[in-house]
């Protein structure tokens, strides 16, 4: 059974930092592209950042220079370091695991709330 468990969300003031973690089980973690997505109230889910099995990263223009994604294959965990947070970063953040070879192997975590407010 595949499980993606996010942690690290919470309330932070503008300009602050948070680090999200996503612990994966039930997959061969090192072979998966891992990603973070977010969904704000009334909006569609959008890509935040991804990291491939070869550590190639991609991120949305809105977070470039502020957020960074990384992975630890020994711990089956992917991280999202978020700096210089803005109120518009407020959303539920979801972890995603996607196999580059099998399209149906696409999994989501339950989400963690990030609220940026003074």
N, C-alpha and C positions, 0 to 999 in steps of 0.2 A: 504494500500500500504506500503510495507516494504521499509524503507530507512536506509542506513548506510552512515553517513557523516563523513569522516576523516578530521582531521586538525592537524596542528603542524609541517608539513614538512618544509624543507627549506635547505639552504646552511650552513654548519658548518665546521669548521676546524678539522683536525684529532685530536683526543683526547677530542673533545668536547661532548656535550650532547644535546639531544632533547627529548621532550615528545610528542608522538602522542596521539591523542584522536579520538575516534569513537563514535558518538552519534547515537543510534538506535531508530527507531520508527516503529510502525506497527507490532511488535512482542512482545511476553511475554518474555521480555529480561532475566529475572531471570532464565528461564528454558533452555536457549540456551548455548551451548558451543561457546565461542567467540575466535577468533583467529586473528593473524596478519601473513600475508604472504608477500613476496616481489618478485619482478621480475626485474632483471638487464637486460640491453640491450643484446640481443642475447642469453639470458638464459631462462630456464623454471622457472615458478613460484615455489617458495619454501616456506616451512613452516618456520616461525620465532618462534612463540610461541602461545600456546593456554591456555585457562582457562575454566574449566567446571563450571557448575552451583553450584558445591560444592567447588569451588575455588581450585581445583586440577590443577596444572600447568605443562606444558611441553614446552621445548624449544629446538631449534636446538643446536647442539654442538658448532657451530661457534659463537653463541651469549651468551652461558652460562657464567655467571659471569659478563656480561656487560649489558645485557638487562633484564628487568623484566616486566611482564604483570600483570595487576590488573584490577578489575572491581568495579563499583559502581552501584549496582542494583537500588538504589533510583534515580540515575540520568540517568539510561539506557545508561551508557557509559563504554567503555573499554579503557584502557590506555596501552601504551608501552613506558616505560622509557628506553632510550638508552643512555648509558654512554660509555666512551672510544671509541668513534666512529672511524672507520677505513675507508680508501677509498673504500675498498671492500664491505662496507655496503651500498654504493651508489646503489639506486634502487627506483622503485615505490613500496610503501608499501600499501597493501590492507587489509582492515578489512573484516572479515568473520563472519557470524552468522550461526550456524548449529544446527538444532534440533537433539537431541540424539534419538528421537522416530520416526520422519518422515523424511525419506531420501531426499525427494524432497524439504523440507524446508531448503534450503542451499542458503544463500544470500551473495552478495559481494558489497562493496563500490566501489567508482569510482577511488580510489587510491590517494596517496599524494606522491610527489617527495621528496626524501631525497638525498642530494648530499654532500659527504664528500670530501673536497678538500681544499688545502691551496692556 
